[in-house]
Amino acid sequence: MTPNDRFRPGTSKLESLTKGTKAVYGLAKIIAPAFQREDLGMHVDYIIKHDPIINEYVKRDPKYRLLLRDKLEDVYKNYKPYLISAGIVDTWDRATSALGEAAQFVPGVGNLFAAGEEMVELVPKIVYSAMYAHGTGDYNALPYFAVNELASFTPYVGEAIDFKNIYLERARERLRKRASEDFMKAVAPSWKTVQ
């Protein structure tokens, strides 16, 4: 067996390693939201699909898609730190929750450890929530985050909540909303933002 026999026929060593690395990275993105990168094209498609007014503009003239993309890129520049931080907080949440879930099955100290784990999780979440709300003006996120965190204290079931990307999805939702508002202000200057 030669060293090249371990690689797929018809591919070089570099191509095989690159494909393997992509597979590992793809799995890491699923497990750890901190490894996810924003696909602005996906956000543009989402906005067009879910906003009937913007959808109508794009159907009438495809140049509006480019305008929407430009507005999204502008907003993304301001929201990028919040999206990255949200990915880190959600990854932290998953890692500590996995430990907490496993600990709940240990007789005696398991539930005590799980409660302690919830307390350790709260520190970065509180810091992020304050930073996010102040930086984006999305103060409605604070009660949303609080309700989710209170629900996560429920034994066994609460850990499932911690595996959702609540911080990252909220930041993405706000990114899309802000880009949509900026788009509408550009195409219809009399359009008002509704909070």
N, C-alpha and C positions, 0 to 999 in steps of 0.2 A: 504494500500500500504506500503510495507516494503522498507527500503532504497535500498535493492538489486534489486527491481523491475525496477529501472531506467536503469539498465545495461542490455545488451543483454543476453538472456538466453544462458547458456553454457559457459559464459566467466566470469572471475573474475573481480572485480572492477579494479584491476591493469591492466589487459589486455584491458579493455574497455577504461580506461584513456590513456593508451599507444597508442591505435589506434586513439583516438581523437587527441592526441598531434601530432602524425605523420601527420594527415590530416591538422592540422593547420600549422605545419612546412612546409608541401608540398605547401600549398597555399602561405605562406610567401616567399618561394624560388622563386615562380613565380612573385610575386609582388615586392619583394626586392632582387635584385641580391646579396646583401651583405650576405644573408643567404645561398647562394649556395656554395656547396663544390665540389671541383674538383674530378671527377671520372676518375682516370688515365686509367682504363680499357676502358672507352668510348673513350678516346683520342687515345689509341693504336688502337682500331678498326677503328677510323676515319682515322688515318694515313695509315693503311693497305688498307683501301677502296679507298683512294684518291691518293695514291702514287703507280703507277704501278710497279716501280722497287722494292720497299719494299714488295709489294704484292707478287711479283714473288719469292723473297727470302723466305718469310713465307710459300708459297705454297710448295717450294722445301724441306724446312726443318723447322718444327714447333719450333725448338729451337731458331730460329731467332725472334720469337714473344717475347720470354723471354728476349732476348738481347735488343729488342726495348723497352720493359717495363723497363728494368734496365736503359737504356739511358734516358727515359722519367722521371723516378724517380730522376735521377741525375740533370737533367735540372730543374725539378719542385722545388727542394730544393732552387735553385737560383731565380726562378720566383715566388715563393709563395707570397712574400711581394707585388709584382706588381699585382698579381691576386686578393689578398684580397683588396688592395687599389682600384683597378678598380671596384670591386663589391660595395665598399662603395661609390665611385664617381657616379657610375650608379644609385645606390639607392637614393643618394642625388639629382641627376638629375631628377629622377621620382617624388620624393616628391615635389620639388620646381616647377616642370613643371605642376603638377596637380593643385597647387595653382595658377600658372600663367594662365593656361587655364581657370580655373573658373573665375579669375579676368577679363579676356578679355570680359566677357559678362556683366560686371557691367558698366552701362553708365557713361561716363565722365572720371573717374580716372582708369578704368579697364586696358586700353592699357598702361597707364603710369606705373601702378603697374606691369604689365606683362614685360615691358622693364626693370624695376628695378630688377625683379626676374631673368631675364637673366644675369644681371650684377653680382648678388649675386652668381649665379651658376658658374660663370667663375673662381672665386678665387681657389676653390679646384681643378678645372679641369686644370688650368695652373700649379699649383704646382705638381699635379700628372703627367701631360704630361712631364714636365721637368725631374722629378725623373725617370719616365719610360724610356724616350729616353736615358738618361745618363746611367742608370743601365743596359739596355738591348742592347744598341747600335742600336736600331730601330729608327733612326732619321727620317725615312720616315713616321713614325706615326704622327709627328708634323703637316705636311700639311694636312694629313688625318683628324686629330682631328679638325684642324682649319676650314676646309671646312664644316665639319658636324656642327660645332658650328655656322658658318655664316648662314648656311641653317636653323638652328633652330630659327633664329630671324624672320623668315617669320610668320606673324600672323596666328593663328589657326593651320595651317599645320606644322609649326615648332615644335610645342609641341610633335607631333608624333615622330619626330626624337629623341627627348629627352627620349622617352620611349624605344628606342632601346638600347641594351647593347653595345654601340660602344667601350667603353674602355675595358670592360671585354672580348669581342670577339676578339679585336685586341691582347690583351695579350695572350689569348688562342691560337690564330693563330700563334703567334711568338713562344710560347712554343712548339707547334707541329712541327714547321719548324726547330727549333733548335734541338729537339730530333731526327728528321729525318736526319739532317746533321750529328749529332754525331753517329748515327747508321751507316750511309753510310761510315763515316771515319773508323769505327771499322771493317766493313766487306770488304771494298775496300779501303785500305790505300791511294791509289793514287787518290781517288775521291776528287775533289776540291769543296769548298763552293762557290756558286754563289750568289752574293748579288743582 
